[in-house]
Amino acid sequence: MTATQGWLALVILSGGSTLIAWWGGTGVLVALAILTLAWAKAQIVLNVYLGLSEAPGWSRGFALVLGLFMLGAMGLAVAAGAV
């Protein structure tokens, strides 16, 4: 993915987040949708702009840490919605 393609993907994903926020929905599904879009955007930034796609070991390590963090955030969102 080139920097231009990465930028376009970030714009599209940000537009998705904006539409979800503009819609004004609340609840667990909205939180999970926004967190999923943020996760995708973070992966694009790491791989395209920081060049981690050129270092597969580092890319996997960052993806693992990011994945654990996002799953934790999603778990907290689900737990908060269940209360």
Helices and strands as residue ranges (DSSP letters): H 3-23, H 28-44, I 45-49, G 52-54, H 56-82
